[in-house]
Amino acid sequence: IDPNFVPEPYVTIDVLGKTPDDVSDEILGYVNKNRESASGDKAGSVIVLCGLSGTGKGTTVAKLSDKLSADQKVVCWSNGNIFRSATLLAATWCEQQPGCAVFDAEKALTKENLANFMTMLSFDKFNGKFDTRINGLGLDLLVSEVQNTILKQPKVSKNIPTVAQVTQGEVIKFAAEAIKIMSADGVSILLEGREQTVNYVLTPLRFTLTLSDETLIGKRRAAQRLMAAALNSLEEDASEDKVKDALVNELAKMLEAEN
């Protein structure tokens, strides 16, 4: 990755007091203007969305996907499955080494091995649709077919953080090329992530969601924790009173833990 690369500027959108529909419509306004200026270009739009946790990125991406899907193909891209694919290859490599009973990061994640693992990943149309293929070390898999099975196995999940630390650059470049291929085919891509990982995707449609009252982010996170904890103690048909009691009880536990 070029350390001197300067990404295209981001449009900042303050989501305070706005619904997800409001935010998605504001973004679509920029998307439509960009289409008008690129008249005749059949490439799909690439929309990058960043922002702190709690600003509604996931909800906004879902709204954008619904609205854009009315008249075009839309893909919500995540680098997560590429990190998982690289981790599967590293774990498989370890399994094939004599006397290597567990994942050995020092041996598996050498510069030479990482370069070799990335050559085993390709992005193209398979069976009529875009997909990532894992082909090497005896594996021949399509990510869409194994993303909820093999790529969720413990040998993958527990080693992702270790592999991700040393494959950021490789995965970013792989993702940028995959997105370029899909866009050229007329597919619009919604890409959510941290700026460090999405800056290298070339597009003028870059947005950062912010909250001018940043205390609301903490309040929202606290509310999410409270609701999740209360749900664990409730039955599906719980009455309104029981829901209220569960929330009060979990709030008391949270306050006690903080003191």
Secondary structure, DSSP 8 states (H G I E B T S, - for coil): --TT------EEEE-TT--HHHHHHHHHHHHHHHHHHTTT-----EEEEEE-TTS-HHHHHHHHHHHHTTTS-EEEE-THHHHHHHHHHHHHHHHTSTT--S--HHHHT-HHHHHHHHHTEEEEEETTEEEEEEEETTEEEEHHHHTTTGGGSHHHHTTHHHHHHHHHHHHHHHHHHHHHHHHHTT-EEEEES-HHHHTTS--S-EEEEE-SSTHHHHHHHHHHHHHHHHHHT--TT--HHHHHHHHHHHHHHHHHHH-
